[in-house]
Amino acid sequence: MNQNMQDVAADKSEMTSLLLGAGFALASLILLPAVAQRIGMGSSLTIALRGALMRAANRL
């Protein structure tokens, strides 16, 4: 019974990490460039922010 509860907790943790990583990827590849273009942010700053988001996604 205890092993089953540990498996469920591990599955929830993996799903949370997967969803956060997917969210960071979506933000860095689609949302960030769209917002940056809308407000007139430079491309080098956009690339730097994209890199920071991808590094944050890798830490999860």
N, C-alpha and C positions, 0 to 999 in steps of 0.2 A: 504494500500500500504506500509506504514511504517513497519507494523508488518511482512509483507512478506519479506522485506529486512532484518529485524532482524533475521528471521528464516533462511534465506540463509547464513547470516554471522555466525550464530551459527553452522550450518551444516558444513561450511568450517573449522571452528575452531575445531570441533570434528574430522573431517577427518584428519586434520593436526596432531592432538594429536595421533590419532590412527596410522597413518603412522610412526610418530617418535617413538612411543612405539614399533611398530613392527620392526622397523629398529634397535633399541637398543637390542631387544630380539634376532634378527638374529645375530647381531654382537657378543653378549655375549655368545650365545649358539653354534654358528657354526664358525664364522670367528676368534674370539679371540683364541680359542683353537688350530685352525689350524695354525695360525700365531705363536703362542707361541711354538708349537711343532717344527715348521720350524726353528725358531731362537734359540731353546734350552732353553727357559724360564722355570723356575721351576714351579711345579704344584701349590704350595702355592701362588705364585705371580699371576698365571693365575686365580686362584679362587678368589683372592682379587680383581683383575681387573674386573672379571665377576660380583662380588657383587656390585662394584662401578657403572658399567653400568646398572645393574638392578635397583639400587636406583635412578639413573638419569632418567630412564624410568618411575618410579613411581611418580616422581615429576611433570611430564607432566600431 
